[in-house]
Amino acid sequence: MTRRSIVLTMVAMTAVGASTAPAFASDAGQALDRPLSTGRVVKVEADSGKITIDHRPIWHLYMESMTMIFRVKDPVMLVGLSPGDKIRFKVERDNEGFVITTIENSN
């Protein structure tokens, strides 16, 4: 094999690998199905679509354990939740901050 053939083969292999890689490192994390985060309901504000949660670390968002107010994607998700309930939830980042897209009561 000539030197030119080797170089062309390496360029072709690099191009194929680059075209299948995610554009950003965060895209790779988005593609994975993450486990739900866990926490405890502190306050429910159904009229404003917000919930305060004392949660465990949320690693994909680089959050340590803390108490935080979150918006919810749909206020109907808050029906039946009350302070003290243990929950599992999925939170994502959007243009306005963090939003909960799924909540499960785990009492």
Contacts in CASP RR format, 6 or more apart in sequence:
PFRMAT RR
TARGET T0000
AUTHOR 0000-0000-0000
METHOD contacts of the structure
MODEL  1
MTRRSIVLTMVAMTAVGASTAPAFASDAGQALDRPLSTGRVVKVEADSGK
ITIDHRPIWHLYMESMTMIFRVKDPVMLVGLSPGDKIRFKVERDNEGFVI
TTIENSN
22 28 0 8 1.000
22 31 0 8 1.000
29 60 0 8 1.000
34 60 0 8 1.000
34 90 0 8 1.000
36 88 0 8 1.000
36 89 0 8 1.000
36 90 0 8 1.000
36 102 0 8 1.000
36 104 0 8 1.000
37 55 0 8 1.000
37 56 0 8 1.000
37 58 0 8 1.000
37 88 0 8 1.000
37 89 0 8 1.000
37 90 0 8 1.000
37 91 0 8 1.000
38 55 0 8 1.000
38 56 0 8 1.000
38 86 0 8 1.000
38 87 0 8 1.000
38 88 0 8 1.000
38 89 0 8 1.000
38 106 0 8 1.000
39 53 0 8 1.000
39 54 0 8 1.000
39 55 0 8 1.000
39 56 0 8 1.000
39 86 0 8 1.000
39 87 0 8 1.000
39 88 0 8 1.000
39 89 0 8 1.000
40 53 0 8 1.000
40 54 0 8 1.000
40 55 0 8 1.000
40 84 0 8 1.000
40 85 0 8 1.000
40 86 0 8 1.000
40 87 0 8 1.000
41 51 0 8 1.000
41 52 0 8 1.000
41 53 0 8 1.000
41 81 0 8 1.000
41 82 0 8 1.000
41 83 0 8 1.000
41 84 0 8 1.000
41 85 0 8 1.000
41 86 0 8 1.000
41 87 0 8 1.000
42 52 0 8 1.000
42 53 0 8 1.000
42 54 0 8 1.000
42 67 0 8 1.000
42 83 0 8 1.000
42 84 0 8 1.000
43 51 0 8 1.000
43 52 0 8 1.000
43 69 0 8 1.000
43 83 0 8 1.000
44 51 0 8 1.000
44 52 0 8 1.000
44 78 0 8 1.000
44 81 0 8 1.000
44 82 0 8 1.000
44 83 0 8 1.000
45 51 0 8 1.000
45 52 0 8 1.000
45 78 0 8 1.000
46 75 0 8 1.000
46 78 0 8 1.000
46 79 0 8 1.000
47 75 0 8 1.000
49 71 0 8 1.000
49 72 0 8 1.000
49 75 0 8 1.000
49 78 0 8 1.000
50 69 0 8 1.000
50 70 0 8 1.000
50 71 0 8 1.000
50 72 0 8 1.000
51 69 0 8 1.000
51 70 0 8 1.000
51 72 0 8 1.000
51 78 0 8 1.000
51 81 0 8 1.000
51 100 0 8 1.000
51 103 0 8 1.000
52 67 0 8 1.000
52 68 0 8 1.000
52 69 0 8 1.000
52 70 0 8 1.000
53 67 0 8 1.000
53 68 0 8 1.000
53 70 0 8 1.000
53 87 0 8 1.000
53 89 0 8 1.000
54 65 0 8 1.000
54 66 0 8 1.000
54 67 0 8 1.000
55 63 0 8 1.000
55 65 0 8 1.000
55 66 0 8 1.000
55 67 0 8 1.000
55 68 0 8 1.000
55 89 0 8 1.000
56 65 0 8 1.000
57 63 0 8 1.000
57 64 0 8 1.000
57 65 0 8 1.000
58 91 0 8 1.000
61 91 0 8 1.000
61 93 0 8 1.000
61 98 0 8 1.000
68 98 0 8 1.000
70 91 0 8 1.000
70 98 0 8 1.000
70 99 0 8 1.000
70 100 0 8 1.000
71 96 0 8 1.000
71 97 0 8 1.000
71 98 0 8 1.000
71 99 0 8 1.000
71 100 0 8 1.000
72 78 0 8 1.000
72 99 0 8 1.000
72 100 0 8 1.000
72 103 0 8 1.000
73 99 0 8 1.000
73 100 0 8 1.000
73 101 0 8 1.000
77 100 0 8 1.000
77 102 0 8 1.000
77 103 0 8 1.000
78 103 0 8 1.000
80 105 0 8 1.000
81 87 0 8 1.000
81 103 0 8 1.000
81 105 0 8 1.000
85 105 0 8 1.000
85 107 0 8 1.000
86 105 0 8 1.000
86 106 0 8 1.000
86 107 0 8 1.000
87 103 0 8 1.000
87 104 0 8 1.000
87 105 0 8 1.000
87 106 0 8 1.000
88 103 0 8 1.000
88 104 0 8 1.000
88 106 0 8 1.000
89 100 0 8 1.000
89 102 0 8 1.000
89 103 0 8 1.000
89 104 0 8 1.000
90 100 0 8 1.000
90 101 0 8 1.000
90 102 0 8 1.000
91 98 0 8 1.000
91 99 0 8 1.000
91 100 0 8 1.000
91 101 0 8 1.000
92 98 0 8 1.000
92 99 0 8 1.000
92 101 0 8 1.000
93 99 0 8 1.000
END
